[in-house]
């Protein structure tokens, strides 16, 4: 009896290896698309969830799928961070991939072995357990070259599109597996046979479609990155054009300097002190003599802030800047420019429609934190996500959700509040 118990324990531990191996390959693939919370515990939780889910027996006509669905989504959402819609989309895609493979192995391998008269139930059980890590290992080796270095980041509108597309294979998977569930109780062999044939057609389609969805997410991330680069280039171009205008003004001033000095000398010789003072005041008020506006040491941030300050002046707004940023920041230039640019765009839109035209901008590094606070007056109601009210949404701000996603991606947060007719946006990220 003790011998049998010991052998049973060895066999149980031995069959843990395929399950843990499947979890390893799936974790490597999943973490390439799903940003996890800081800490090893969250990755361990994801690994355990994927290992158990990969070992789940899923038959066509079995309701195990429903018992697996909710815990799987709950764990993946609980241990990840970033856009909630994006995390649900990635969870749906991986759930379809894992369940379609499990259903194909558990349902059709047994059917094939019965037709060929290969072995008994024990051999079938061993094969289904061993083939799982083989499938996931091969899939990981084939996809490893193409996996992204870090989880893709998409705007909210693209994540919603991804979720809509991912729901199609998820609904197909659920329908084809649960449709013949009642046939076991009704003993309808014809219904079950039709369901088996339908599953053989639909499940490979679900698998291929879900894998294509992962490729689509990567391509959409490339598109979003290029779109952000284009916005950053536009901001830099505005800054460099301003510098070029100042350089041309300096050259013009140098060229006319002798004429200015001659005019001043004539006024002084005539002892027309009042006219001479006014002439000097006009020269002193020239933008050329005021110099290039330098708000901080960080080039990317300074390009955005200087361009937005100039835009504020053109729109009749008063910008109050308190900025102290070093040359190097842990935030990528694209994200930094997107955060600053969209925050100031929203502030200008709000202030322009109100009586108070003042916009307060405070951006600095303090106590190991990068901090941004933008305050402006508001008139009327605000959009729920601070989405731009302009007709050309593709060329303007992407709203509160996009700015919050940037802050949370770097381990920080973004908060907003409206009090006494003034809107305040506060964002922070750790420097480390």
C-alpha beads as a LAMMPS data file, in Angstrom:
LAMMPS data file: protein, C-alpha beads

432 atoms
431 bonds

1 atom types
1 bond types

-500.0 500.0 xlo xhi
-500.0 500.0 ylo yhi
-500.0 500.0 zlo zhi

Masses

1 110.0

Atoms # bond

1 1 1 0.000 0.000 0.000
2 1 1 2.852 2.382 0.869
3 1 1 4.487 1.472 -2.431
4 1 1 1.350 2.330 -4.378
5 1 1 1.050 5.656 -2.564
6 1 1 4.664 6.519 -3.316
7 1 1 4.315 5.626 -6.985
8 1 1 1.171 7.733 -7.206
9 1 1 3.005 10.722 -5.738
10 1 1 5.903 10.309 -8.188
11 1 1 3.481 10.103 -11.117
12 1 1 1.597 13.190 -9.969
13 1 1 4.809 15.189 -9.600
14 1 1 5.996 13.903 -12.971
15 1 1 2.865 15.191 -14.675
16 1 1 3.428 18.594 -13.161
17 1 1 6.378 19.059 -15.519
18 1 1 4.318 19.340 -18.730
19 1 1 1.934 21.756 -17.018
20 1 1 4.755 23.958 -15.709
21 1 1 6.533 23.820 -19.074
22 1 1 3.371 24.998 -20.821
23 1 1 3.085 27.812 -18.306
24 1 1 6.661 28.897 -18.984
25 1 1 6.200 29.232 -22.747
26 1 1 2.821 30.922 -22.391
27 1 1 4.175 33.380 -19.811
28 1 1 6.999 34.382 -22.133
29 1 1 4.498 35.088 -24.908
30 1 1 1.862 36.711 -22.729
31 1 1 4.245 39.140 -20.991
32 1 1 5.342 40.385 -24.416
33 1 1 1.832 41.816 -24.827
34 1 1 0.591 42.317 -21.262
35 1 1 2.317 44.912 -19.007
36 1 1 2.582 43.492 -15.499
37 1 1 2.550 45.374 -12.221
38 1 1 5.972 45.887 -10.575
39 1 1 7.125 42.953 -8.471
40 1 1 7.910 39.287 -9.092
41 1 1 4.776 38.158 -7.313
42 1 1 2.533 39.327 -10.146
43 1 1 4.556 37.426 -12.735
44 1 1 4.421 34.316 -10.544
45 1 1 0.651 34.653 -10.252
46 1 1 0.361 34.957 -14.033
47 1 1 2.621 31.931 -14.481
48 1 1 0.495 29.800 -12.145
49 1 1 -2.716 30.906 -13.858
50 1 1 -1.389 30.123 -17.333
51 1 1 0.006 26.754 -16.201
52 1 1 -3.301 25.645 -14.702
53 1 1 -5.331 26.966 -17.629
54 1 1 -3.075 25.222 -20.151
55 1 1 -3.634 21.902 -18.328
56 1 1 -7.431 22.309 -18.238
57 1 1 -9.345 19.563 -20.054
58 1 1 -11.628 21.180 -22.644
59 1 1 -14.000 18.980 -24.624
60 1 1 -16.366 20.044 -27.328
61 1 1 -19.632 19.777 -25.410
62 1 1 -18.116 20.310 -21.936
63 1 1 -18.838 23.314 -19.711
64 1 1 -15.272 23.538 -18.332
65 1 1 -14.819 26.528 -20.594
66 1 1 -17.202 28.637 -18.497
67 1 1 -15.462 27.708 -15.244
68 1 1 -12.101 28.671 -16.772
69 1 1 -13.179 31.911 -18.450
70 1 1 -13.895 34.150 -15.454
71 1 1 -10.860 33.172 -13.286
72 1 1 -8.560 33.533 -16.288
73 1 1 -9.735 37.067 -17.081
74 1 1 -9.769 38.042 -13.393
75 1 1 -6.143 36.960 -12.794
76 1 1 -4.807 38.587 -15.967
77 1 1 -6.545 41.869 -15.156
78 1 1 -5.488 41.737 -11.513
79 1 1 -1.762 41.244 -12.166
80 1 1 -1.426 43.655 -15.090
81 1 1 -1.508 47.421 -15.498
82 1 1 -2.271 49.982 -18.176
83 1 1 -5.348 50.377 -20.328
84 1 1 -8.175 48.202 -19.028
85 1 1 -9.626 47.745 -22.505
86 1 1 -6.193 46.738 -23.782
87 1 1 -5.718 44.178 -21.010
88 1 1 -9.139 42.664 -21.687
89 1 1 -8.310 42.480 -25.392
90 1 1 -5.012 40.665 -24.776
91 1 1 -6.685 38.312 -22.277
92 1 1 -9.405 37.461 -24.816
93 1 1 -6.860 36.709 -27.531
94 1 1 -4.728 34.424 -25.332
95 1 1 -7.804 32.695 -23.933
96 1 1 -8.916 31.843 -27.470
97 1 1 -5.459 30.552 -28.387
98 1 1 -5.152 28.361 -25.284
99 1 1 -8.687 26.977 -25.338
100 1 1 -8.699 26.222 -29.053
101 1 1 -5.475 24.203 -28.720
102 1 1 -6.779 22.379 -25.622
103 1 1 -10.115 21.571 -27.297
104 1 1 -8.406 20.277 -30.447
105 1 1 -6.105 17.988 -28.439
106 1 1 -8.666 16.728 -25.913
107 1 1 -11.497 16.181 -28.389
108 1 1 -9.989 15.076 -31.668
109 1 1 -6.904 13.184 -30.510
110 1 1 -9.172 10.704 -28.730
111 1 1 -11.378 10.423 -31.796
112 1 1 -8.339 9.720 -33.973
113 1 1 -6.945 7.107 -31.568
114 1 1 -10.314 5.302 -31.434
115 1 1 -10.477 5.112 -35.218
116 1 1 -6.921 3.776 -35.469
117 1 1 -7.343 1.500 -32.399
118 1 1 -4.295 2.961 -30.728
119 1 1 -3.993 2.063 -27.077
120 1 1 -6.476 2.811 -24.326
121 1 1 -7.545 5.799 -22.252
122 1 1 -4.242 5.847 -20.376
123 1 1 -2.212 6.358 -23.541
124 1 1 -4.633 9.074 -24.647
125 1 1 -4.264 10.854 -21.298
126 1 1 -0.477 10.711 -21.485
127 1 1 -0.380 12.019 -25.054
128 1 1 -2.665 14.982 -24.390
129 1 1 -0.525 16.007 -21.431
130 1 1 2.759 15.692 -23.305
131 1 1 1.591 17.366 -26.496
132 1 1 0.517 20.541 -24.697
133 1 1 4.032 21.810 -23.852
134 1 1 5.229 20.574 -27.263
135 1 1 2.650 22.766 -29.017
136 1 1 3.375 25.783 -26.835
137 1 1 7.117 25.317 -27.128
138 1 1 6.988 25.144 -30.918
139 1 1 4.688 28.148 -31.069
140 1 1 7.005 30.160 -28.825
141 1 1 10.099 29.215 -30.850
142 1 1 8.372 30.234 -34.079
143 1 1 7.098 33.527 -32.656
144 1 1 10.102 34.478 -30.520
145 1 1 11.775 36.529 -33.262
146 1 1 8.641 38.573 -33.800
147 1 1 7.583 39.196 -30.208
148 1 1 7.773 42.864 -29.156
149 1 1 10.503 43.923 -26.732
150 1 1 7.900 45.583 -24.518
151 1 1 4.098 45.391 -24.382
152 1 1 2.479 47.379 -27.212
153 1 1 0.814 50.661 -26.274
154 1 1 -2.187 51.743 -28.296
155 1 1 -4.509 54.740 -28.114
156 1 1 -7.901 54.042 -26.566
157 1 1 -9.685 54.010 -29.928
158 1 1 -7.379 51.278 -31.275
159 1 1 -7.745 49.172 -28.130
160 1 1 -11.527 49.334 -28.528
161 1 1 -11.153 48.212 -32.132
162 1 1 -8.912 45.347 -31.008
163 1 1 -11.434 44.289 -28.363
164 1 1 -14.234 44.301 -30.923
165 1 1 -12.214 42.100 -33.277
166 1 1 -11.084 39.782 -30.458
167 1 1 -14.685 39.226 -29.359
168 1 1 -15.450 37.483 -32.659
169 1 1 -13.184 34.421 -32.188
170 1 1 -14.098 34.391 -28.484
171 1 1 -17.812 34.136 -29.298
172 1 1 -17.118 31.482 -31.956
173 1 1 -15.035 29.456 -29.491
174 1 1 -17.693 29.650 -26.785
175 1 1 -20.496 28.720 -29.173
176 1 1 -18.812 25.713 -30.747
177 1 1 -17.715 24.232 -27.388
178 1 1 -20.921 24.846 -25.433
179 1 1 -23.428 24.200 -28.226
180 1 1 -23.468 20.374 -27.863
181 1 1 -23.434 20.524 -24.037
182 1 1 -27.069 19.445 -23.805
183 1 1 -26.581 16.555 -26.198
184 1 1 -24.960 14.497 -23.432
185 1 1 -28.137 14.673 -21.398
186 1 1 -30.460 14.226 -24.385
187 1 1 -28.344 11.364 -25.820
188 1 1 -28.540 12.968 -29.246
189 1 1 -25.721 11.271 -31.162
190 1 1 -26.592 13.114 -34.349
191 1 1 -26.398 16.524 -32.670
192 1 1 -23.112 15.666 -31.016
193 1 1 -21.644 14.335 -34.270
194 1 1 -22.567 17.550 -36.058
195 1 1 -21.021 19.578 -33.238
196 1 1 -17.793 17.583 -33.508
197 1 1 -17.595 18.246 -37.244
198 1 1 -18.373 21.925 -36.720
199 1 1 -15.679 22.190 -34.052
200 1 1 -13.114 20.663 -36.384
201 1 1 -13.792 23.516 -38.799
202 1 1 -14.177 26.364 -36.317
203 1 1 -11.452 25.687 -33.727
204 1 1 -8.487 25.920 -36.163
205 1 1 -10.069 29.113 -37.503
206 1 1 -10.248 30.522 -33.949
207 1 1 -6.589 29.628 -33.355
208 1 1 -5.350 31.192 -36.590
209 1 1 -7.529 34.288 -36.140
210 1 1 -6.276 34.825 -32.592
211 1 1 -2.657 34.512 -33.663
212 1 1 -3.386 37.022 -36.413
213 1 1 -4.840 39.338 -33.766
214 1 1 -1.493 39.349 -31.935
215 1 1 0.225 40.323 -35.183
216 1 1 -2.408 43.032 -35.713
217 1 1 -1.768 44.445 -32.232
218 1 1 1.941 44.736 -33.028
219 1 1 1.229 46.460 -36.348
220 1 1 -1.220 48.859 -34.717
221 1 1 1.415 49.634 -32.071
222 1 1 3.887 50.494 -34.850
223 1 1 1.262 52.721 -36.424
224 1 1 0.604 54.490 -33.108
225 1 1 4.346 54.944 -32.546
226 1 1 4.788 56.495 -35.993
227 1 1 1.813 58.754 -35.343
228 1 1 3.396 59.953 -32.098
229 1 1 6.718 60.473 -33.868
230 1 1 4.932 62.598 -36.436
231 1 1 3.374 64.707 -33.672
232 1 1 6.759 65.089 -32.000
233 1 1 8.331 66.103 -35.298
234 1 1 5.610 68.711 -35.780
235 1 1 6.295 70.175 -32.345
236 1 1 10.028 70.287 -32.979
237 1 1 9.459 71.809 -36.394
238 1 1 7.417 74.601 -34.819
239 1 1 10.206 75.230 -32.323
240 1 1 12.929 75.254 -34.967
241 1 1 10.899 77.562 -37.194
242 1 1 10.626 79.998 -34.299
243 1 1 14.408 79.847 -33.864
244 1 1 14.907 80.488 -37.562
245 1 1 12.622 83.508 -37.437
246 1 1 14.633 84.896 -34.532
247 1 1 17.889 84.283 -36.417
248 1 1 16.558 86.177 -39.417
249 1 1 15.497 89.022 -37.161
250 1 1 18.983 89.118 -35.608
251 1 1 20.590 89.334 -39.037
252 1 1 18.186 92.111 -39.989
253 1 1 18.935 93.983 -36.756
254 1 1 22.672 93.717 -37.337
255 1 1 22.212 94.990 -40.856
256 1 1 20.161 97.970 -39.642
257 1 1 22.230 98.629 -36.521
258 1 1 24.257 101.421 -38.181
259 1 1 21.024 103.113 -39.274
260 1 1 19.624 102.836 -35.738
261 1 1 22.774 104.358 -34.252
262 1 1 22.731 107.194 -36.820
263 1 1 19.099 107.954 -35.976
264 1 1 19.820 107.997 -32.245
265 1 1 22.850 110.236 -32.737
266 1 1 20.738 112.720 -34.699
267 1 1 18.073 112.803 -31.950
268 1 1 20.712 113.343 -29.260
269 1 1 22.423 116.090 -31.255
270 1 1 19.077 117.866 -31.494
271 1 1 18.670 117.227 -27.760
272 1 1 15.304 115.585 -28.448
273 1 1 15.577 113.360 -25.395
274 1 1 11.926 112.289 -25.383
275 1 1 12.041 111.008 -28.942
276 1 1 15.375 109.284 -28.265
277 1 1 13.954 107.490 -25.211
278 1 1 10.926 106.308 -27.202
279 1 1 13.199 105.085 -29.977
280 1 1 15.296 103.108 -27.466
281 1 1 12.136 101.635 -25.907
282 1 1 10.996 100.408 -29.309
283 1 1 14.343 98.742 -29.874
284 1 1 14.323 97.207 -26.394
285 1 1 10.825 95.828 -27.016
286 1 1 11.913 94.009 -30.140
287 1 1 11.526 90.197 -29.811
288 1 1 15.036 89.828 -31.156
289 1 1 16.609 91.584 -28.182
290 1 1 14.532 89.567 -25.726
291 1 1 16.353 86.428 -26.802
292 1 1 15.139 82.885 -27.396
293 1 1 12.728 81.625 -24.774
294 1 1 14.376 78.945 -22.707
295 1 1 12.028 77.304 -20.213
296 1 1 14.070 74.247 -19.161
297 1 1 17.205 72.236 -19.941
298 1 1 15.374 69.263 -21.471
299 1 1 15.348 69.809 -25.225
300 1 1 12.173 67.842 -26.000
301 1 1 10.183 69.444 -23.193
302 1 1 11.505 72.893 -24.054
303 1 1 10.486 72.452 -27.707
304 1 1 6.906 71.642 -26.701
305 1 1 6.620 74.279 -23.985
306 1 1 8.126 77.038 -26.137
307 1 1 5.829 76.203 -29.043
308 1 1 2.786 76.105 -26.747
309 1 1 3.801 79.369 -25.062
310 1 1 3.953 81.031 -28.465
311 1 1 0.565 79.562 -29.355
312 1 1 -0.886 80.865 -26.072
313 1 1 0.299 84.370 -26.957
314 1 1 -1.277 84.138 -30.403
315 1 1 -4.591 83.009 -28.901
316 1 1 -4.629 85.797 -26.341
317 1 1 -3.907 83.565 -23.358
318 1 1 -1.545 84.219 -20.473
319 1 1 0.865 81.391 -19.737
320 1 1 2.508 81.295 -16.316
321 1 1 5.380 78.798 -16.484
322 1 1 7.343 77.356 -13.586
323 1 1 9.532 74.707 -15.198
324 1 1 12.755 73.081 -14.006
325 1 1 13.616 69.882 -15.854
326 1 1 17.075 68.317 -16.273
327 1 1 18.487 67.266 -19.622
328 1 1 17.855 63.565 -18.963
329 1 1 14.504 62.143 -17.881
330 1 1 13.337 58.506 -17.532
331 1 1 10.310 59.324 -19.703
332 1 1 10.751 58.759 -23.445
333 1 1 10.725 61.931 -25.544
334 1 1 7.650 60.787 -27.452
335 1 1 5.671 60.166 -24.255
336 1 1 6.932 63.359 -22.621
337 1 1 5.913 65.480 -25.613
338 1 1 2.550 63.731 -25.881
339 1 1 1.851 64.296 -22.180
340 1 1 2.890 67.961 -22.167
341 1 1 1.414 68.791 -25.558
342 1 1 -2.002 67.269 -24.933
343 1 1 -2.247 68.653 -21.403
344 1 1 -1.550 72.179 -22.693
345 1 1 -3.833 71.748 -25.705
346 1 1 -6.714 70.847 -23.411
347 1 1 -5.842 73.761 -21.093
348 1 1 -5.816 76.231 -23.987
349 1 1 -9.163 74.961 -25.285
350 1 1 -10.678 75.385 -21.816
351 1 1 -9.159 78.798 -21.089
352 1 1 -10.073 80.180 -24.497
353 1 1 -13.767 79.590 -23.803
354 1 1 -13.688 81.174 -20.327
355 1 1 -13.281 84.703 -18.997
356 1 1 -10.041 83.916 -17.164
357 1 1 -7.320 83.500 -19.809
358 1 1 -4.556 82.487 -17.421
359 1 1 -2.933 79.045 -17.643
360 1 1 -0.582 77.933 -14.899
361 1 1 2.032 75.315 -15.805
362 1 1 4.290 73.798 -13.168
363 1 1 6.669 71.057 -14.290
364 1 1 9.748 70.015 -12.364
365 1 1 11.648 67.174 -10.720
366 1 1 11.261 67.082 -6.938
367 1 1 12.096 64.377 -4.391
368 1 1 12.758 61.768 -7.056
369 1 1 9.528 62.448 -8.942
370 1 1 8.733 64.018 -12.277
371 1 1 5.694 66.202 -11.638
372 1 1 3.384 68.124 -13.956
373 1 1 0.513 70.359 -12.912
374 1 1 -1.571 72.362 -15.371
375 1 1 -4.334 74.634 -14.120
376 1 1 -6.817 76.677 -16.140
377 1 1 -10.307 78.120 -15.939
378 1 1 -13.213 76.219 -17.517
379 1 1 -16.580 77.300 -18.830
380 1 1 -19.517 74.910 -19.159
381 1 1 -19.219 71.129 -18.950
382 1 1 -16.241 68.921 -19.758
383 1 1 -16.058 65.811 -21.855
384 1 1 -15.831 62.689 -19.599
385 1 1 -12.369 61.777 -20.915
386 1 1 -11.251 65.336 -21.766
387 1 1 -11.355 64.352 -25.435
388 1 1 -10.729 67.176 -27.833
389 1 1 -13.780 69.088 -28.997
390 1 1 -12.186 69.900 -32.344
391 1 1 -13.531 68.326 -35.522
392 1 1 -10.147 66.896 -36.550
393 1 1 -9.575 64.539 -33.645
394 1 1 -6.673 62.754 -35.307
395 1 1 -4.541 65.893 -35.244
396 1 1 -5.215 66.999 -31.677
397 1 1 -5.255 65.722 -28.095
398 1 1 -6.154 62.139 -27.294
399 1 1 -7.886 62.959 -23.994
400 1 1 -7.443 62.024 -20.388
401 1 1 -7.291 58.261 -21.022
402 1 1 -4.205 58.590 -23.228
403 1 1 -2.384 60.858 -20.765
404 1 1 -3.239 58.582 -17.845
405 1 1 -1.969 55.573 -19.781
406 1 1 1.397 57.289 -20.277
407 1 1 1.716 58.148 -16.577
408 1 1 0.725 54.660 -15.402
409 1 1 3.090 53.001 -17.858
410 1 1 6.013 54.620 -16.001
411 1 1 4.651 53.627 -12.596
412 1 1 2.967 56.953 -11.849
413 1 1 -0.560 58.318 -11.954
414 1 1 -2.646 61.161 -13.316
415 1 1 -5.434 62.909 -11.426
416 1 1 -7.840 65.678 -12.348
417 1 1 -10.269 67.827 -10.418
418 1 1 -12.555 70.777 -11.064
419 1 1 -13.081 73.243 -8.234
420 1 1 -14.564 76.756 -8.289
421 1 1 -14.514 76.981 -12.057
422 1 1 -10.878 75.948 -12.421
423 1 1 -9.568 72.701 -13.812
424 1 1 -6.388 71.133 -12.438
425 1 1 -4.461 68.234 -13.978
426 1 1 -1.678 66.614 -11.948
427 1 1 0.604 63.881 -13.266
428 1 1 3.679 62.288 -11.705
429 1 1 6.101 59.462 -12.455
430 1 1 9.075 58.171 -10.426
431 1 1 12.508 59.145 -11.701
432 1 1 14.005 55.715 -10.959

Bonds

1 1 1 2
2 1 2 3
3 1 3 4
4 1 4 5
5 1 5 6
6 1 6 7
7 1 7 8
8 1 8 9
9 1 9 10
10 1 10 11
11 1 11 12
12 1 12 13
13 1 13 14
14 1 14 15
15 1 15 16
16 1 16 17
17 1 17 18
18 1 18 19
19 1 19 20
20 1 20 21
21 1 21 22
22 1 22 23
23 1 23 24
24 1 24 25
25 1 25 26
26 1 26 27
27 1 27 28
28 1 28 29
29 1 29 30
30 1 30 31
31 1 31 32
32 1 32 33
33 1 33 34
34 1 34 35
35 1 35 36
36 1 36 37
37 1 37 38
38 1 38 39
39 1 39 40
40 1 40 41
41 1 41 42
42 1 42 43
43 1 43 44
44 1 44 45
45 1 45 46
46 1 46 47
47 1 47 48
48 1 48 49
49 1 49 50
50 1 50 51
51 1 51 52
52 1 52 53
53 1 53 54
54 1 54 55
55 1 55 56
56 1 56 57
57 1 57 58
58 1 58 59
59 1 59 60
60 1 60 61
61 1 61 62
62 1 62 63
63 1 63 64
64 1 64 65
65 1 65 66
66 1 66 67
67 1 67 68
68 1 68 69
69 1 69 70
70 1 70 71
71 1 71 72
72 1 72 73
73 1 73 74
74 1 74 75
75 1 75 76
76 1 76 77
77 1 77 78
78 1 78 79
79 1 79 80
80 1 80 81
81 1 81 82
82 1 82 83
83 1 83 84
84 1 84 85
85 1 85 86
86 1 86 87
87 1 87 88
88 1 88 89
89 1 89 90
90 1 90 91
91 1 91 92
92 1 92 93
93 1 93 94
94 1 94 95
95 1 95 96
96 1 96 97
97 1 97 98
98 1 98 99
99 1 99 100
100 1 100 101
101 1 101 102
102 1 102 103
103 1 103 104
104 1 104 105
105 1 105 106
106 1 106 107
107 1 107 108
108 1 108 109
109 1 109 110
110 1 110 111
111 1 111 112
112 1 112 113
113 1 113 114
114 1 114 115
115 1 115 116
116 1 116 117
117 1 117 118
118 1 118 119
119 1 119 120
120 1 120 121
121 1 121 122
122 1 122 123
123 1 123 124
124 1 124 125
125 1 125 126
126 1 126 127
127 1 127 128
128 1 128 129
129 1 129 130
130 1 130 131
131 1 131 132
132 1 132 133
133 1 133 134
134 1 134 135
135 1 135 136
136 1 136 137
137 1 137 138
138 1 138 139
139 1 139 140
140 1 140 141
141 1 141 142
142 1 142 143
143 1 143 144
144 1 144 145
145 1 145 146
146 1 146 147
147 1 147 148
148 1 148 149
149 1 149 150
150 1 150 151
151 1 151 152
152 1 152 153
153 1 153 154
154 1 154 155
155 1 155 156
156 1 156 157
157 1 157 158
158 1 158 159
159 1 159 160
160 1 160 161
161 1 161 162
162 1 162 163
163 1 163 164
164 1 164 165
165 1 165 166
166 1 166 167
167 1 167 168
168 1 168 169
169 1 169 170
170 1 170 171
171 1 171 172
172 1 172 173
173 1 173 174
174 1 174 175
175 1 175 176
176 1 176 177
177 1 177 178
178 1 178 179
179 1 179 180
180 1 180 181
181 1 181 182
182 1 182 183
183 1 183 184
184 1 184 185
185 1 185 186
186 1 186 187
187 1 187 188
188 1 188 189
189 1 189 190
190 1 190 191
191 1 191 192
192 1 192 193
193 1 193 194
194 1 194 195
195 1 195 196
196 1 196 197
197 1 197 198
198 1 198 199
199 1 199 200
200 1 200 201
201 1 201 202
202 1 202 203
203 1 203 204
204 1 204 205
205 1 205 206
206 1 206 207
207 1 207 208
208 1 208 209
209 1 209 210
210 1 210 211
211 1 211 212
212 1 212 213
213 1 213 214
214 1 214 215
215 1 215 216
216 1 216 217
217 1 217 218
218 1 218 219
219 1 219 220
220 1 220 221
221 1 221 222
222 1 222 223
223 1 223 224
224 1 224 225
225 1 225 226
226 1 226 227
227 1 227 228
228 1 228 229
229 1 229 230
230 1 230 231
231 1 231 232
232 1 232 233
233 1 233 234
234 1 234 235
235 1 235 236
236 1 236 237
237 1 237 238
238 1 238 239
239 1 239 240
240 1 240 241
241 1 241 242
242 1 242 243
243 1 243 244
244 1 244 245
245 1 245 246
246 1 246 247
247 1 247 248
248 1 248 249
249 1 249 250
250 1 250 251
251 1 251 252
252 1 252 253
253 1 253 254
254 1 254 255
255 1 255 256
256 1 256 257
257 1 257 258
258 1 258 259
259 1 259 260
260 1 260 261
261 1 261 262
262 1 262 263
263 1 263 264
264 1 264 265
265 1 265 266
266 1 266 267
267 1 267 268
268 1 268 269
269 1 269 270
270 1 270 271
271 1 271 272
272 1 272 273
273 1 273 274
274 1 274 275
275 1 275 276
276 1 276 277
277 1 277 278
278 1 278 279
279 1 279 280
280 1 280 281
281 1 281 282
282 1 282 283
283 1 283 284
284 1 284 285
285 1 285 286
286 1 286 287
287 1 287 288
288 1 288 289
289 1 289 290
290 1 290 291
291 1 291 292
292 1 292 293
293 1 293 294
294 1 294 295
295 1 295 296
296 1 296 297
297 1 297 298
298 1 298 299
299 1 299 300
300 1 300 301
301 1 301 302
302 1 302 303
303 1 303 304
304 1 304 305
305 1 305 306
306 1 306 307
307 1 307 308
308 1 308 309
309 1 309 310
310 1 310 311
311 1 311 312
312 1 312 313
313 1 313 314
314 1 314 315
315 1 315 316
316 1 316 317
317 1 317 318
318 1 318 319
319 1 319 320
320 1 320 321
321 1 321 322
322 1 322 323
323 1 323 324
324 1 324 325
325 1 325 326
326 1 326 327
327 1 327 328
328 1 328 329
329 1 329 330
330 1 330 331
331 1 331 332
332 1 332 333
333 1 333 334
334 1 334 335
335 1 335 336
336 1 336 337
337 1 337 338
338 1 338 339
339 1 339 340
340 1 340 341
341 1 341 342
342 1 342 343
343 1 343 344
344 1 344 345
345 1 345 346
346 1 346 347
347 1 347 348
348 1 348 349
349 1 349 350
350 1 350 351
351 1 351 352
352 1 352 353
353 1 353 354
354 1 354 355
355 1 355 356
356 1 356 357
357 1 357 358
358 1 358 359
359 1 359 360
360 1 360 361
361 1 361 362
362 1 362 363
363 1 363 364
364 1 364 365
365 1 365 366
366 1 366 367
367 1 367 368
368 1 368 369
369 1 369 370
370 1 370 371
371 1 371 372
372 1 372 373
373 1 373 374
374 1 374 375
375 1 375 376
376 1 376 377
377 1 377 378
378 1 378 379
379 1 379 380
380 1 380 381
381 1 381 382
382 1 382 383
383 1 383 384
384 1 384 385
385 1 385 386
386 1 386 387
387 1 387 388
388 1 388 389
389 1 389 390
390 1 390 391
391 1 391 392
392 1 392 393
393 1 393 394
394 1 394 395
395 1 395 396
396 1 396 397
397 1 397 398
398 1 398 399
399 1 399 400
400 1 400 401
401 1 401 402
402 1 402 403
403 1 403 404
404 1 404 405
405 1 405 406
406 1 406 407
407 1 407 408
408 1 408 409
409 1 409 410
410 1 410 411
411 1 411 412
412 1 412 413
413 1 413 414
414 1 414 415
415 1 415 416
416 1 416 417
417 1 417 418
418 1 418 419
419 1 419 420
420 1 420 421
421 1 421 422
422 1 422 423
423 1 423 424
424 1 424 425
425 1 425 426
426 1 426 427
427 1 427 428
428 1 428 429
429 1 429 430
430 1 430 431
431 1 431 432
